Amino acid sequence: MAVSTHLRKLAAQLGMAAGAAACGASAYAADMVGGPAELQLNLQRPVTDIADQIFDLHTGMLIVCLLIFIAVFAAMFYSIFAHRKDKGHKAATFHESTTVEIAWTLIPMIIVIGMAGFATRTVIAMKDTSNADLTIKATGYQWKWGYDYIKGEGEGISFYSNLSTPRAQIEGKAERGVNYMLEVDNEVVVPVNKKIRILTTADDVIHAWMIPAFGVKQDAIPGFVRDTWFKSKETGIFRGQCAELCGKEHGFMPIVVHVMSDADYTKWVADKKKEIASKQEDPNKVWTQPDLAARGKTVYENNCAACHKSDGKGTPPAFPPLDGSKTVLGPMDNQVAVELNGRPGTAMAAMGKTLSDTDIAAVVTYTRGAWSNKAAVALVQPSDIKAARAWDAAKVTALVAKPQ
Amino acid sequence: MSAVLPGHAHDDHADAHGHDDHHHGPPAGFMRWVTTTNHKDIGTLYLWFSFAMFLTGGMLALTIRAELFKPGLQIVNPEFFNQLTTMHGIIMVFGAIMPAFVGFANWQIPLMIGAPDMAFARMNNWSFWLLVPAASLLIISFFVPGGATAAGWTMYAPLSSQMGIGQDLAIFALHIMGASSIMGSINIITTILNMRAPGMTLMKMPMFCWTWLITSYMLIAVMPVLAGAITMTLTDRHFGTSFFNAAGGGDPVMYQHIFWFFGHPEVYIMILPAFGIVSQIIPAFARKPLFGYASMVYATSSIAILSFIVWAHHMFTTGMPAAGQLFFMYATMLIAVPTGVKVFNWIATMWKGSMTFETPMLFAIGFIFVFTMGGFTGLILAVTPIDIQLQDTYYVVAHFHYVLVAGSLFAMFAGVYYWLPKWTGHMYDEFLGKLHFWCSVVFFNLTFFPMHFLGLAGMPRRIPDYAAQFADFNAVASIGAFCFGLSQLIFLAAVIKCVKGGPKAADKPWEGAEGLEWTVPSPAPYHTFETPPQVK
């Protein structure tokens, strides 16, 4: 913070009013735990052996490069200072020297091969994903992460992880929290000092799973499974975000890993399993319109509002308004089919892949009665959604076709 | 624009025939530029076109920096932000840098090798005028439904399959620009190999011609590869193929391999002619011959060859086997060797010279100093584990702007100031030139140096909003960017002023300059070297 104050003072002194104002705007950004610090100049503090090695490799490279840089440019600037015409320096005529030229080819070659040599051990260690204690699959979706604990303690746990920063903060209507943009509703929880293998894949386009403090970054490629690993030496929370351009909300799909002691982890697994069991809703439950619409509002805010907007106005032409939409006000089957399967040739994704029957029913019910919408049939039950998932392909194709 | 034409420049009464009775002048007016087959006219067209594209791409960049000035979403929405980053990249690479170097080649190669014109004069006209519809497609794509492509300038599959028709327009634009580049390259190779003045052996040729000869071969080798990659994208999008679609048996990563097999040589396509320009300028202002001419030629060739076997260093995080990572790490590190040889040669050329520091020399020295920083960050990124940490962060953004802005762009500024007296017949305003240099170099570093810190701290590229801890350096970068952008208006003013008038330039305005281009009058007459000069 001292540096930051200094910088702000410097900016003000230089008369850079805009710069000072901008620095002032972020004056309250305290350092983020497990994420970046304000005015951070170097890599994040490493908490795995691999990240330690990367940190040291970087420091080593930086020192070697700086030394060469200083040596080379000391020569250049000395020459600029001494060998100038206005000082009466007469040009020499020498050129070509086999000895010098061989030397300045061979010496750099030895240096760069040496640098690569130091890194080789780390390259091989990073690829060794064998003998993991816990294997978690991370699936990239536009735009959230899904996690499945597939092997090890906690096997069977599965959840989605969304950005939890409120839209109001992003739009500047509320004060930003310290973890702004790097906070999620469901954190990945893992035990400390255990080898965690992360399998990555994606549902739609390429994403990338990264946690700087672990020295981990792995592309998540649709149709393929890749893997990486980490073994955190510390408990705590560590943050990263999607690192491969994946469309509109690429900047809004963070990754948060919570590293716990073994005992805490065991407790978390038990609690999480209980929570998942309690969420197993009865798909045959019959809901009233107000209850289902209230739930639908939350589902809508978390899954739909980024494109269709909270006020249902959308961002045409790519993301049409739902307020007054023909599909929302038309036959129920069409909207349910689009919601479950997406609309081909448009950005509308198949929400049926990630939302439960109850959530689909809730969000459909909500949109049919929200804003100025007053659909003739405003309520759909989860059991109807369950039935709709079984519709044959031809029927679905007909239902999701764009209305003429 | 007509003020730039050599025939007019020394005669404001617009009678191009007036002074040079030994040749036919160009037809007057607009049709002159449409129908011209003259290498100087076409060079001028290329240079003005690329400058217009530079300003267009610059406007997109400033919109990006305005949005990133502070956290939150203020000016543009995320989908438009992605269009901006994508189109900034495409326009700067294919619209600004590449055509600008072809402009230099057109003007200078015939003058430097003592040829009367380019080998295929009509194809030369065609290869320029293809650029205009291509650029129009790119600009129009902002206004079609769904807007311009937002898949990044690399257009990775399968994201590119989700885009609207803006993606198709970009693909067609790149096809056309690729065809233009290939024609330009064939022309340059043929001109250099067949039309050198008697006595000018390859190893006596100016270094700028050497770098362009090698660059041309690289363009012919890789532009069809790019065309293939984007054609497959096109058929995946519209004709039901599955080259890059896993669900149909394809592989999204295959796109990246093909793209970067083009993309990495492309990096050197954008820097080798810059090396050539700097290699002309340093000896001229040090008043001392280039230290190691032959080793410069070999270094350029080595860089070109190595650039074909390092492409997958752009893909370390896709998950290739350790053997692949090690091969591409070692191969990439090796490129530092010939690049280092070049830097050492330039400094050895300056050593014990008799230097003066006019604007071309300032930009050339600025180039060496700042480009070398980009070279060092490239070396750091070549180390696989560090690359995995820094891939797709602002560190990479800093790195390639150090190479492309401080590298390619500064070298082009150096070249423009160096040859403007020959092109216009007037000396440019030295004060404006120096002001342009100092503003550019200071604001360039203000913009891009803090991005190293952002990248190290973990800020990903291509995001419209960021954690508040990244705010300070982003604000500094945005201020730097706006000042850098405004500084380029000084350049425009300096060039226009020089075109319109100024002290008469001598045939050889630089004391230490060498080469055939300085044996013809300033401005260079419309036709030069109709009788080949004899080179000893």
Interface residues (C-beta under 8 A of the other chain):
Chain A: S4 L7 M16 A18 G19 A22 C23 A25 S26 Y28 A29 D31 M32 G35 P36 A37 E38 L39 Q40 L41 N42 L43 Q44 I50 A51 Q53 I54 L57 H58 M61 L62 C65 I68 F69 V72 F73 A75 M76 S79 I80 H83 R84 K85 D86 H89 K90 A91 A92 T93 F94 H95 E96 S97 V100 E101 W104 T105 P108 M109 V112 I113 M115 A116 A119 T120 T122 V123 I124 M126 K127 Q169 I170 E171 G172 R176 V178 N179 Y180 M181 L182 T200 D204 V205 I206 A208 M210 P212 G215 V216 K217 Q218 D219 I221 P222 G223 F224 R226 D227 T228 G240 Q241 C242 A243 E244 L245 C246 G247 K248 E249 H250 G251 F252 T315 P317 A318 A347
Chain B: F69 K70 P71 G72 L73 Q74 N77 P78 E79 N82 P145 G146 G147 A150 A151 G152 Y156 P158 L159 Q162 G164 N245 A246 A247 D251 P252 V253 A286 R287 K288 P289 L290 F291 G292 Y293 A294 S295 T317 T318 G319 P321 A322 Q325 L326 M329 Y330 M333 L334 A336 V337 G340 V341 V343 F344 I347 A348 T349 M350 W351 K352 G353 S354 M355 T356 F357 I365 I368 F369 T372 M373 F376 L379 I380 A382 V383 T384 P385 I386 I388 Q389 Q391 D392 T393 F453 L456 A457 G458 M459 P460 R462 I463 P464 D465 Y466 A467 A468 Q469 F470 A471 D472 F473 A475 V476 S478 I479 G512
